[in-house]
């Protein structure tokens, strides 16, 4: 086994949209890595059956180092802005080279440009490999009756962000999407939460404002939960709630600098519930529920959220859209608009030149 020293990545002074802590990033790494390892477990093993078959363990052994680096990219490197990604990519390659693992990363380009694709099922016989995100983007066909405001064009940016979000949310990890206004945080997260997860996941959405109160949030959440048993609430049996909170850092700070709605969430994430003050003080445990939040960088009406809450969350940054993604969106919508108006295909093909 080889020890890989990642301390240089912590000292990189990368620019982040929302500040993180080193210990929080370490926890984030283990959550991402745990999700990959869990994918090799045998589904519903019988009593006495190993959790991982020898065939699956053999595949994991081949994939473990690339998956390690994939986890580093989307934990330690998931918080920085677009300008810092090139710096992080170069530093990670230096670390890999210094530990004789350069061949475990994609050969060229930024490490953010690739996804490690594998199958934990021996019968699939799929070769584990790094694949460019562009090859994983779905196609987008705009029909004659489609409204343009309903169109979400798959790009390299939103494809990789959705992949990371889906990987974390299906593992019931609490997540925060961070980035400037106009980078697609709300659209991408809500689209995933409300219809892009497996059937056992049920999506709920809330939007914060500067006037959001803790009591209103608590009552709204309790109105959605099922009573599972005495003082225990959560999603219906066999289901799991994913609660999306948009503009999570908008609530105003009170006199002593706290943000009561966020303190309520901190208590829920840290202790698994909150107190109910109706009809006497009692503790309500909340089960089968995880959270994904979206917030912009601190400034103006957006506040800096306490690390007491942020340490429970995995960051997924939404940098400014790349030129390639902008061109993809414009070309797709332009072609769809021309097609809806009956323009000849020869002319439509010229629109992308």
PyMOL commands that set and color helices and strands:
alter all, ss='L'
color gray80, all
select helices_A, chain A and resi 7-10+22-38+54-73+82-98+102-104+111-113+122-124+133-136+148-150+156-169+185-193+214-224+260-271+307-310+323-340+345-350
alter helices_A, ss='H'
color red, helices_A
select strands_A, chain A and resi 114-117+129-132+175-178+201-207+226-229+232-234+240-246+273-276+282-287+289-295+314-317
alter strands_A, ss='S'
color yellow, strands_A
deselect
rebuild
show_as cartoon
